[in-house]
Amino acid sequence: MTLPPCLEKGIFARTTVKPLSSVFNFEREKRAIEFLMRSGEWFAVSGLRRTGKTTLVRSIAESLDLIPIYVNMWEAPIENLSLDVYFEMLKNAVASVTERRGIRRVLNMIEKISFLGVTVEMKRKARISMTEALKTLCRRNRVVLILDEVQELLKYPEAFRYLAALHDILAPRMSVVFLGSIASLKRVLERHESFPLYGRIGEEIVLKPFDERTSIKMLEAGFDECGVSVSREIIEDAALRLGGFPGWLTHFGRTYVLMRLRGEDTTLDHVIGKMEEEAAAMIYGEVARALYGRRRISSYLRILRYAAEMGEISVSEAARIIGKVPSTAITYLKYLLERGLMKKVDDRYKIADPVIRRVALRPDFEREVKMRAL
């Protein structure tokens, strides 16, 4: 079956690079991000997963007369992520952009660089060569470097020392956008004056899930674009059940259109059931990645499970179910909050994403997460 154009480049397209007209809503954020990129600013875009950070930032960068370089930390398996792997990913991203644009001089400068399996001295020289390549790119045009899921690098301060050096050498000819699926990336990256990026990150844009009205409008616009008639009742119920997350709204709309084209059952429960079945494995991996390397993973999972079952959890309840004092329970809850798996409402904690909440209720949730995290 040939995909209709609306699923290739429209509102319900899966790609993270779209025409800006297909990036629904975010008009104020579009203007702000474009201004910051054109000005050579270094800034952060934070928010829960599936609030649209990557699609928004990449689509804006691709629409401008700039040289966009995109590096996604989640492309490396968590067990293989290291400082050398990060630099190798950055090198490959620069090589890909320069090859695509036919910038042979820059490509020649970096194609023989390697950070894997070489001596410390060779790695030092490779970083110098990388810096020179970026300098050369910046002389041709302004560069925007997009670092996605950058919280994965927090255990490698050397990566941020290198970025701080780049800032002092290349700003404002090079803008850097830090994307992170945590509550506030800027606060984490500038936690203390001794942190390498302290004072170098300007603004922070925080994306939040849509309200119910905006969610309904997005689904209506996407279905209209695809020429598919959907009842108002289904659209309203879907908007309510998906919590306003643009990523889930896109996934739902795309799934509905494909099922309709194949002549399948498109009742709401059936479509959302199929969508969540596909999403479950992804969510297991995301939770595992957030908990990777933490001691007592079972305690974090018990907190998530309880919050999923009861709708919320207090500090005293968390302390009771993990068998720890309240101060220790607060540490667990704060970590889940910072990693975007929970949100705090007054003195209670809730799972922020309703799809994650429903997946956490599955009997195999703890087993599936542990398989991926241990």
Secondary structure, 3 states (H helix, E strand, C coil): CCCCHHHHHCCCCCCCCCCHHHCCCCHHHHHHHHHHHHCCCEEEEEECCCCCHHHHHHHHHHHCCCEEEEEEHHHCCHHHCCHHHHHHHHHHHHHHHHHHCCCHHHHHHHCCCCCCCCCHHHHHHHHHHHHHHHHHHHHHCCEEEEEECHHHHCCCHHHHHHHHHHHHHHCCCEEEEEEECCCCHHHHHCCCCCCCCCCCCCCEEEECCCCHHHHHHHHHHHHHHHCCCCCHHHHHHHHHHCCCCHHHHHHHHHHHHHHHHCCCCCCHHHHHHHHHHHHHHHHHHHHHHHHCCCCCHHHHHHHHHHHHHHCCECHHHHHHHHCCCHHHHHHHHHHHHHCCCEEEECCEEEECCHHHHHHHCCCCHHHHHHHHHC
